[in-house]
Amino acid sequence: MKSHVKILATGGTIAGITRTPARSGYHAGQMGIQDMIDTVPDLKSLGDISGEQIANVGSQDMTFEILIRLTCRINDLMKQDDIHGIVVTHGTDTMEETAYFLNLSVNSPKPVVLTGAMRPADAISADGPLNLFNAVAVAADPNARERGVLVVMNDRIHGAHSLTKTNTTSVETFLSPVNGLVGTVNYGKTAYFRFPFRRHTYLSEFSSRFCQPPHPLLPRVDIIYACIDMPPDLIDFSLAGGAKGIVIAGDGNGNMNQATIKNAGQKAASGTCIVRSSRVPTGTVSRNVEMNDDTLGFIVSDELNPAKARILLMLGLSNKYSQDQIQQLFYSY
Ligand code: ASP
């Protein structure tokens, strides 16, 4: 049977147009999905391919309203036996956040594969068409099932939990520094190295009822970036603005200065979830290293960077979990 892959388009540089191919200025999210499909030679050789436009934005303008619509559309489509996999085209700036959000909220073992491009569609050596071809090949591949949400860029297959954007302009921007690649894909030929071991998609406690009313209310969670002489009252500013939880993009192993520890500790003691993550690009944040998290009431993000930690904290808070339960989430997802 021919594979049926649905492409859900959200915008990004893969749909961007420059009109001055040798210069760097361009607008993301300009091309429609059908034009993108039509520009990829031989895409139809991979199966029945159809497209749907969910949004057309630069991913710096992605919103949770769009993301919830996207998840629920994916969950609806995945109920159809004749859909084998889904590709989501997306800007690269926030791709890791969307991939991780979908990893927690999609309720299916079938492949969901995000892809994008670092160069606009009409730039010299545009990378989008081959990325889209490879993403469709992975989504059509039964061996990609049960691996959670994947990201295909520049011949690499990344897991949503581990990938991160590391370069502002290079086509080799995404790396999976702590856990490594899930696999590779070369002109549609796939190879797999591992199954992501964290809970995801159909095994996630968030996914089974995510798209059933009442839809979860995702509370505001702010990220505060630690630095030398960090002002401790940034936390007060966030909470006064309505934040229900705080992620600290800490220095090193999730550190912050003494004044901020003191303020954050007071807020944690009165029930606010304070998650220590790190501004460092690789490595884990562990409990009780340079401060006593048990006494202070802090949560550590383990392997999640601040942007992904924020998403997990939002979902944990929407389920009204305690600080201890939320700490366990960071070890499981
Ligand atoms: N700013 C663009 C976006 O995230 C960058 C890209 O897609 O590469 O939509």
Residues whose N, C-alpha, C, O or C-beta is under 5 A from the ligand:
A	BS01	LIG	G12 T13 I14 A28 V57 G58 S59 Q60 H90 G91 T92 D93 T94 G116 A117 M118
